């Protein structure tokens, strides 16, 4: 081999190595481990030396390709703030260890201890909760308190009031709450995962519970994957506390600019507002290539909700497919809302340009008000594509509310003919589905 040829071969080899190093830079898939029995002074690089806290995870500077592993069955309290991957490699948050229990992140304050409560008046008990609104109190992991807006509403067991001036919660109870209930979780008004301005992130196999805002929320997101997560008992915090009394929150929300996001294989239940949603208001934003598929959603006020404004905004290629949705309006917040409804597909006033909102291959069972709701001010019905869905609804309740037009299960053929939708879908026209 001549010297020139040998030199050329060496140069080619060096170029290939440089390309490969550049391609895989930051993608070493370093695993970091977190356990509630760990220590933040540990390296975090092995199961024997895990970190302990969310604060450590939030402050550490990860690289694209890194995987943060929370021990299955362990519990953390607070907020997870993910970091940004890149177009080649996500940063992933997931679980490790034996067992089927997912690692749990709670957005709540534990007030189960007897010493947490002091009596301030007859049947009125007080505890300190801090600066953020308490939107819900979950007793014994299933029963929810009822939020009232002033102390005069404290007149029956489980009713509570958050005082923003003192940061205290006042709760009506005939005895010390910690003696009546085994566990008391006060849901704090913040996202459990705050992914504002984040991209190239994956969450796989996490459980999020007891937050008063959104389970996963944030503005300006793209290339987010949410897979195999459990999200429950979310919402109730004050969004507006004036006469509107509007309260958070959604299981998963993409707000503002959002694109190339996926929600897949999740279980979402007991949500004050929507199980999953992409929405925007005020600023001109684009939302596109967002997929919700193969999720189980139940006991939410809305299973899926969408709207976008102003008119200069754009929404395109939104897919809601293969989901099983049950009992819309059957959740903890329904009777507390100023506007109780119960809708599986809720399309609120939309001013934005809309292209391809596809709702297909879903099973939707029982809605308190109606399975499908299209507001009279919804722009873009010609972009809707509904097909191959299976509907189950009490024959006495609405199946579809389409811009003031009402269709009951017995009107299904009239609906499909007039709206040119769901031609290959089916509906149970009988009595209430079990």
C-alpha positions in Angstrom: 0.0 0.0 0.0 1.4 3.4 -1.0 2.0 6.1 1.6 -0.6 8.3 0.0 -3.2 5.5 0.1 -2.3 4.6 3.7 -2.6 8.2 4.7 -6.0 8.5 2.9 -7.3 5.4 4.7 -6.1 6.8 8.1 -7.9 10.1 7.3 -11.1 8.3 6.4 -10.9 6.2 9.6 -10.4 9.3 11.7 -13.4 11.0 9.9 -15.6 8.0 10.6 -14.6 8.0 14.3 -15.2 11.7 14.6 -18.7 11.3 13.0 -19.6 8.4 15.3 -18.4 10.3 18.4 -20.4 13.3 17.4 -23.4 11.2 16.6 -23.3 9.4 19.9 -22.1 12.3 22.0 -24.1 12.6 25.2 -25.9 9.4 24.3 -24.1 7.0 26.6 -27.3 6.2 28.4 -25.9 6.8 31.8 -28.4 5.4 34.3 -29.0 7.4 37.5 -30.9 5.7 40.4 -33.2 7.3 42.9 -34.6 5.7 46.0 -36.6 7.1 49.0 -34.0 5.4 51.2 -31.0 6.8 49.2 -28.7 9.7 50.0 -28.2 12.8 47.8 -24.4 12.6 48.6 -24.2 9.3 46.8 -23.1 9.1 43.2 -26.5 8.0 42.0 -24.7 5.7 39.4 -25.8 2.4 40.9 -28.7 0.7 42.7 -26.4 0.5 45.7 -25.7 4.2 45.8 -29.0 5.9 44.8 -29.9 9.5 45.3 -32.8 10.3 47.5 -34.7 13.5 46.5 -36.5 15.2 43.7 -34.5 18.3 44.4 -31.3 16.4 43.6 -32.8 15.1 40.3 -34.1 18.5 39.3 -30.8 20.3 40.0 -28.4 17.7 38.3 -27.3 18.5 34.7 -28.2 15.4 32.7 -27.1 14.8 29.1 -29.2 13.6 26.2 -29.6 9.9 26.4 -29.4 9.8 30.2 -32.0 7.6 32.1 -33.2 8.6 35.5 -34.6 5.5 37.3 -36.9 5.8 40.4 -37.3 2.7 42.5 -40.6 1.0 42.0 -42.8 1.1 45.1 -41.1 4.1 46.6 -42.8 7.4 47.1 -41.6 11.1 46.7 -43.4 14.4 47.4 -43.0 17.6 45.4 -42.5 18.5 41.8 -40.4 16.9 39.0 -38.9 19.4 36.5 -37.4 17.5 33.6 -34.4 18.5 31.5 -34.1 18.8 27.8 -32.7 16.1 25.5 -31.9 16.6 21.8 -33.2 15.5 18.4 -31.2 12.2 18.7 -31.8 11.2 22.2 -34.4 11.9 24.9 -33.8 12.2 28.6 -35.9 9.5 30.1 -37.6 9.2 33.6 -38.7 5.7 34.5 -38.7 3.0 37.2 -36.4 0.2 38.3 -36.4 -2.7 40.6 -38.8 -5.7 41.1 -42.5 -5.6 41.4 -45.4 -4.1 39.5 -45.9 -1.0 41.7 -44.8 2.1 39.9 -42.7 4.7 41.6 -45.1 7.4 43.0 -44.7 11.1 43.0 -47.3 12.8 45.2 -48.2 16.5 44.7 -49.6 16.7 48.3 -48.8 17.4 51.9 -49.3 14.6 54.4 -51.6 15.6 57.2 -52.3 12.2 58.7 -50.5 12.7 62.0 -52.6 13.6 65.1 -50.4 16.6 65.8 -51.1 18.1 62.4 -54.5 19.3 63.5 -55.7 21.6 66.2 -59.3 22.5 67.0 -60.2 26.2 66.4 -63.9 26.0 66.9 -66.7 23.5 67.4 -66.1 20.8 64.7 -63.6 23.0 63.0 -60.0 21.8 62.8 -57.0 23.8 61.5 -53.7 22.8 59.9 -50.9 24.9 58.3 -50.5 24.2 54.5 -48.3 27.0 53.2 -48.5 29.6 50.4 -50.1 27.5 47.6 -53.8 26.8 47.5 -55.0 23.4 48.6 -57.5 22.3 46.0 -58.5 18.9 47.3 -58.1 16.7 50.4 -58.0 13.0 49.8 -59.0 10.8 52.8 -57.9 7.2 52.9 -56.7 7.3 49.3 -60.2 7.5 47.8 -62.6 9.8 49.5 -62.4 13.5 48.6 -63.2 16.5 50.7 -65.4 19.3 49.4 -63.8 22.7 48.9 -65.8 25.8 50.0 -65.0 29.4 49.3 -65.4 30.9 52.8 -65.7 29.7 56.4 -69.5 29.9 56.3 -69.5 26.9 54.1 -67.9 24.7 56.7 -71.0 22.9 57.9 -70.6 19.2 57.2 -68.1 16.4 57.4 -65.2 16.7 55.0 -65.8 20.3 53.9 -62.7 22.4 53.9 -61.6 26.0 53.2 -58.1 27.2 52.3 -57.3 30.7 53.8 -54.8 32.4 51.5 -54.1 35.1 54.1 -52.8 32.6 56.7 -52.0 29.6 54.6 -54.2 27.5 56.8 -56.7 24.8 55.9 -59.9 24.7 58.0 -61.7 21.4 57.9 -65.1 20.5 59.3 -64.9 17.2 61.3 -66.8 15.8 64.2 -63.5 14.6 65.6 -59.8 15.1 65.1 -59.4 14.3 61.3 -56.4 12.1 62.0 -58.4 9.9 64.3 -61.3 9.6 61.8 -59.1 8.9 58.7 -56.0 6.7 58.4 -54.4 9.0 55.7 -55.0 12.6 54.8 -53.4 14.1 51.7 -53.7 17.8 51.0 -53.3 18.4 47.3 -51.1 21.4 46.5 -51.8 23.8 43.6 -48.9 23.1 41.3 -48.1 20.7 38.5 -46.7 17.4 39.6 -44.5 17.5 36.5 -43.8 20.9 35.1 -42.5 20.6 31.6 -42.8 24.2 30.4 -40.2 24.9 27.6 -39.1 21.3 27.6 -38.5 18.9 24.7 -37.1 15.5 23.9 -38.3 14.0 27.2 -39.8 10.6 28.0 -41.7 9.5 31.1 -42.3 5.8 31.3 -44.0 3.9 34.1 -44.4 6.7 36.7 -47.4 7.2 39.0 -48.6 10.8 39.8 -51.2 11.4 42.4 -52.9 14.1 44.5 -52.0 17.3 42.7 -54.3 20.3 42.7 -53.2 21.7 39.4 -52.2 19.4 36.4 -50.6 16.0 36.7 -48.3 16.8 33.8 -48.6 20.4 32.5 -46.6 23.1 30.8 -46.4 25.5 27.8 -44.1 25.4 24.8 -43.4 21.6 24.5 -42.4 19.3 21.7 -41.1 15.8 21.3 -42.6 14.7 24.7 -43.4 11.0 25.2 -45.7 10.0 28.1 -46.0 6.2 28.3 -47.4 3.7 30.7 -48.0 6.3 33.5 -50.8 6.3 36.1 -52.3 9.7 36.8 -55.1 10.1 39.4 -56.8 12.5 41.8 -55.8 15.7 40.0 -57.2 19.2 40.2 -59.2 21.5 42.4 -56.8 24.3 42.9 -58.0 27.8 42.3 -57.3 29.1 38.8 -59.6 32.1 39.3 -61.0 32.6 42.8 -63.4 35.4 41.9 -67.1 34.8 41.2 -66.2 32.3 38.4 -64.5 30.0 40.9 -62.7 28.3 38.1 -60.5 25.4 39.3 -57.6 23.4 37.8 -56.8 20.8 36.5 -56.1 18.2 33.8 -54.4 14.8 33.9 -52.1 15.8 31.0 -52.2 19.2 29.4 -50.2 20.6 26.5 -50.6 24.4 26.6 -49.6 26.9 24.0 -47.0 25.9 21.4 -47.1 22.1 21.3 -46.1 19.5 18.6 -44.8 16.0 18.1 -46.0 14.8 21.5 -47.3 11.3 22.3 -49.4 10.0 25.2 -49.7 6.2 25.1 -50.8 3.4 27.3 -51.5 5.5 30.4 -54.2 5.1 33.1 -55.9 8.4 33.9 -58.7 8.7 36.4 -60.4 10.9 39.0 -59.5 14.2 37.2 -61.4 17.4 38.1 -61.3 18.6 34.4 -59.9 16.7 31.4 -58.0 13.5 31.3 -55.9 14.6 28.3 -56.0 17.9 26.4 -54.1 20.3 24.2 -55.4 23.9 24.3 -54.3 27.5 23.9 -55.7 31.0 24.4 -54.5 34.6 23.9 -51.2 34.2 21.9 -50.9 32.9 18.4 -49.6 29.4 18.7 -49.4 26.2 16.7 -50.3 22.7 17.9 -49.8 19.7 15.7 -48.8 16.1 15.5 -50.1 15.2 18.9 -51.3 11.7 19.5 -53.3 10.1 22.4 -53.5 6.4 21.9 -54.3 3.2 23.8 -55.0 5.0 27.1 -57.6 4.1 29.7 -59.5 7.2 31.0 -62.3 7.1 33.5 -64.1 9.2 36.1 -62.9 12.5 34.5 -65.2 15.4 33.7 -63.9 15.2 30.1 -61.9 12.4 28.7 -60.5 14.6 25.9 -60.8 18.3 25.5 -59.6 20.7 22.7 -59.7 24.4 21.9 -57.4 27.0 20.5 -57.5 30.7 19.8 -57.1 33.3 18.4 -58.0 32.8 14.8 -54.4 33.2 13.6 -53.4 30.1 15.6 -53.2 26.7 13.9 -54.0 23.1 15.0 -53.3 20.1 12.8 -53.0 16.3 12.9 -54.4 15.6 16.3 -55.1 11.9 16.8 -57.2 10.3 19.6 -57.2 6.6 18.9 -57.6 3.2 20.6 -58.6 4.7 23.9 -61.1 3.3 26.4 -63.1 6.1 28.1 -65.6 5.4 30.9 -68.0 7.3 33.1 -67.4 10.9 32.1 -68.6 13.1 34.9 -68.3 10.4 37.5 -65.2 11.7 39.2 -64.7 13.3 42.6 -65.0 16.9 41.3 -68.3 16.6 39.5 -70.7 17.6 42.3 -68.3 20.4 43.3 -68.1 22.1 40.0 -70.1 25.3 39.2 -70.6 23.8 35.7 -71.0 20.0 36.1 -71.4 18.2 32.8 -69.7 14.9 31.9 -68.4 14.6 28.3 -66.0 12.2 26.7 -65.1 14.3 23.6 -65.3 18.0 24.5 -64.7 20.4 21.6 -65.0 23.9 23.1 -65.0 27.2 21.2 -62.2 27.0 18.6 -61.2 30.0 16.6 -57.9 28.6 15.2 -57.5 27.0 11.7 -58.0 23.3 12.2 -56.8 20.4 10.0 -57.3 16.8 10.8 -58.7 16.1 14.3 -59.1 12.3 14.1 -61.1 10.3 16.6 -61.0 6.6 15.8 -61.1 3.1 17.2 -62.1 4.3 20.7 -64.5 2.7 23.2 -66.6 5.3 25.0 -68.9 4.2 27.8 -71.4 6.3 29.6 -71.2 10.1 29.9 -73.2 12.2 32.4 -74.2 14.7 29.8 -73.2 13.5 26.3 -70.5 11.4 24.7 -69.7 14.0 22.0 -69.9 17.7 22.5 -69.2 20.3 19.7 -69.7 23.9 20.8 -71.7 26.3 18.6 -68.6 28.5 18.4 -66.3 25.6 17.3 -64.5 26.4 14.0 -63.4 23.5 11.9 -66.0 20.8 12.0 -65.0 19.9 8.4 -61.7 18.9 9.8 -63.2 16.3 12.1 -62.9 12.6 11.3 -64.8 10.2 13.5 -64.7 6.5 12.6 -64.7 2.9 13.9 -65.7 4.0 17.4 -67.8 1.9 19.8 -70.3 3.9 21.9 -72.3 2.9 25.0 -74.8 5.3 26.4 -78.0 5.2 28.4 -80.8 5.5 25.9 -82.3 8.3 27.9 -79.2 10.4 27.7 -77.7 12.4 24.9 -75.2 10.7 22.6 -74.1 13.9 20.7 -74.6 17.6 21.2 -73.5 19.1 17.9 -73.8 22.9 17.8 -77.2 22.9 19.6 -78.4 19.9 17.7 -79.2 17.0 20.0 -78.9 13.3 19.1 -79.8 10.4 21.4 -78.6 6.9 21.0 -81.7 6.1 19.0 -80.8 8.9 16.6 -77.5 7.4 15.7 -78.4 6.8 12.0 -79.7 10.3 11.7 -76.5 11.6 13.2 -74.2 9.6 10.9 -76.2 10.5 7.8 -76.5 14.2 8.5 -72.9 14.8 9.9 -71.1 12.3 7.6 -69.3 10.9 10.6 -69.0 7.5 12.3 -70.3 5.6 9.3 -68.4 2.5 10.4 -69.0 3.0 14.2 -71.5 1.3 16.4 -73.6 2.3 19.4 -75.5 0.4 22.1 -79.0 1.8 22.0 -80.3 -0.2 25.0 -80.5 0.5 28.7 -77.6 1.7 30.8 -74.3 0.0 30.1 -72.8 -1.7 33.1 
